[in-house]
């Protein structure tokens, strides 16, 4: 894990003053590191999962790779206005304001077991909204996977009741 953590570039004051941005593009450029992340997520994924849900946008990278690895379907959770068919939507709170996420209504079969993937757990609002969308679609969230968890922001508290795995902690 130390090697993976060392591949993540930290950029101070981005996107605004006081923020330490964890840039994963440097990890993604290393094929061995990317493979290691996908293997760790594969190991953490329950065997009977039939859908992997990736949260826009970096969750698509890891979620798509994981879905291929385990032979599951991939479902994108997108920001409002990006999906063309009938959708389920949720509005959720951000630090400053609100945002909206959507999922296709027919993307998950009721009762289907799902794992949700994203790159970063910060305050937990986006991940919680994704869990709610999956449940509204009739799916059962078996696990929520993150590459990075920012421990001091305590986003894990918004995911109480869910099985959460974070590969790296900052």
C-alpha positions in Angstrom: 0.0 0.0 0.0 2.9 2.3 0.7 3.9 2.1 -3.0 0.4 2.9 -4.2 0.1 5.8 -1.8 3.4 7.1 -3.1 2.0 7.2 -6.6 -0.7 9.6 -5.7 0.3 13.2 -6.3 -0.8 15.8 -3.7 -1.5 19.3 -5.1 -1.9 22.1 -2.5 -4.5 24.8 -2.9 -6.5 23.0 -5.7 -9.2 23.6 -6.6 -9.2 26.4 -4.0 -7.0 27.6 -1.1 -6.6 25.2 1.8 -7.5 22.1 -0.2 -4.9 19.3 -0.6 -6.1 17.6 -3.9 -5.2 13.9 -4.2 -4.4 13.4 -7.9 -4.8 9.8 -8.9 -3.8 10.3 -12.5 -0.2 9.4 -11.6 -1.4 6.1 -10.1 -3.5 5.3 -13.2 -0.4 5.8 -15.4 1.3 2.9 -13.7 -0.2 -0.4 -15.2 1.0 -2.5 -12.3 -0.5 -0.1 -9.7 -3.8 0.0 -11.6 -3.8 -3.8 -11.7 -3.1 -4.0 -8.0 -6.1 -1.7 -7.2 -8.4 -3.8 -9.4 -7.2 -7.0 -7.8 -7.7 -5.5 -4.3 -11.3 -4.5 -5.2 -11.9 -7.9 -6.7 -10.8 -9.6 -3.5 -13.2 -7.3 -1.5 -16.2 -7.9 -3.8 -18.7 -10.6 -2.6 -19.0 -13.5 -5.1 -22.7 -13.1 -5.9 -22.6 -9.5 -7.1 -24.0 -9.1 -10.6 -23.7 -5.3 -11.1 -20.9 -2.9 -10.4 -22.0 0.7 -10.1 -19.4 3.4 -10.8 -19.9 7.0 -9.6 -19.0 9.7 -12.2 -16.4 10.1 -13.2 -13.3 8.4 -11.7 -15.5 5.6 -10.4 -16.1 4.6 -14.0 -12.4 3.8 -14.3 -12.2 1.4 -11.4 -15.8 0.2 -11.7 -15.5 -0.7 -15.4 -12.3 -2.6 -14.7 -13.8 -4.4 -11.7 -16.9 -5.4 -13.7 -14.8 -6.9 -16.4 -12.6 -8.7 -13.9 -15.6 -10.4 -12.1 -17.9 -10.8 -15.1 -20.5 -8.4 -13.9 -22.5 -5.7 -15.7 -21.4 -2.1 -15.2 -23.9 0.7 -14.3 -22.9 4.4 -14.4 -24.2 6.9 -11.8 -24.1 10.2 -13.6 -24.7 13.9 -12.9 -28.0 15.3 -14.0 -28.7 15.4 -17.8 -26.1 12.9 -18.9 -28.3 9.8 -19.2 -30.8 9.5 -22.2 -33.5 7.1 -20.9 -35.9 7.0 -18.0 -34.0 7.8 -14.8 -34.2 7.8 -11.0 -32.7 10.9 -9.5 -31.6 12.1 -6.2 -30.7 15.6 -4.9 -28.1 15.7 -2.2 -26.2 18.2 -0.2 -22.7 19.4 -0.9 -20.5 21.7 1.2 -21.9 24.7 -0.7 -25.3 23.9 -2.2 -26.7 20.8 -3.7 -26.2 18.4 -6.7 -28.2 15.8 -8.5 -27.2 12.2 -9.5 -29.1 9.9 -11.8 -29.2 6.3 -12.7 -31.2 4.6 -15.5 -34.4 3.1 -14.0 -33.9 -0.2 -15.8 -30.2 -0.6 -15.0 -30.7 -2.8 -11.9 -33.0 -5.7 -11.5 -35.0 -5.6 -8.3 -33.2 -7.8 -5.7 -29.9 -7.7 -7.6 -26.7 -7.5 -5.5 -24.5 -4.5 -6.3 -21.1 -3.1 -5.4 -20.5 0.6 -5.7 -17.1 2.0 -6.6 -15.6 5.5 -6.5 -12.1 6.9 -6.2 -12.5 9.0 -3.1 -14.6 9.1 0.1 -14.5 12.6 1.4 -17.7 13.9 3.1 -19.7 10.9 2.0 -22.6 12.7 0.4 -22.1 11.5 -3.1 -21.6 7.9 -2.0 -24.6 8.0 0.2 -26.7 9.4 -2.7 -25.4 6.6 -5.0 -26.5 4.0 -2.4 -29.9 5.5 -2.2 -30.2 5.5 -6.0 -29.3 1.7 -6.1 -31.9 1.0 -3.4 -34.6 3.0 -5.2 -33.9 1.0 -8.3 -34.5 -2.2 -6.2 -30.8 -3.2 -5.8 -29.1 -4.4 -2.7 -25.8 -2.6 -1.9 -23.4 -5.4 -0.8 -20.3 -3.3 -0.6 -19.0 0.2 -1.3 -15.3 0.4 -2.5 -13.0 3.4 -2.5 -9.4 3.9 -3.6 -8.9 6.7 -1.1 -10.6 7.7 2.2 -9.9 11.2 3.6 -10.2 10.1 7.3 -10.4 13.6 8.8 -13.6 14.4 6.8 -15.4 11.5 8.4 -17.5 10.6 5.3 -17.7 7.1 6.6 -20.3 8.3 9.1 -22.7 8.9 6.3 -22.3 5.3 5.2 -23.3 3.7 8.5 -25.0 0.4 7.8 -23.1 -0.3 4.6 -20.0 -2.5 4.2 -17.3 0.0 3.2 -13.7 -0.7 2.1 -11.1 2.0 1.4 -7.8 0.8 0.0 -5.8 3.9 1.1 -6.2 6.4 3.9 -5.0 9.9 4.0 
